[in-house]
Amino acid sequence: MAEEVVAERHIPKYTMGVAVRLTRVPNHRLRRYEEAGLLKPARTEAGQRLYSDADIELIREIAPLEEEGINLEGIKAILAMRRGERR
């Protein structure tokens, strides 16, 4: 049961427009997060980005850090530390 919940969080289902409405983060910032390697949304065959619930949670974690003035490389380091990863 718990594995199903975890797997469900990673199902790509939200278009960029919906992700923008859910997170209140403008689409140009979502593209920057992707370009910086902070976020990797799924893509349809036509190339449309699709975000999962896990992606939405990550955006909500990244955006406040950026708003505090932390650059994207710094955000990468903070996220890695929060997850106990080595860089």
HELIX and SHEET records of a PDB file:
HELIX    1   1 ALA A    2  ARG A    9  1                                   8    
HELIX    2   2 MET A   16  THR A   23  1                                   8    
HELIX    3   3 ASN A   27  GLU A   35  1                                   9    
HELIX    4   4 ASP A   53  GLU A   67  1                                  15    
HELIX    5   5 LEU A   72  ARG A   82  1                                  11    
SHEET    1   A 2 ALA A  42  ARG A  43  0                                        
SHEET    2   A 2 ARG A  49  LEU A  50 -1                                        
END                                                                             
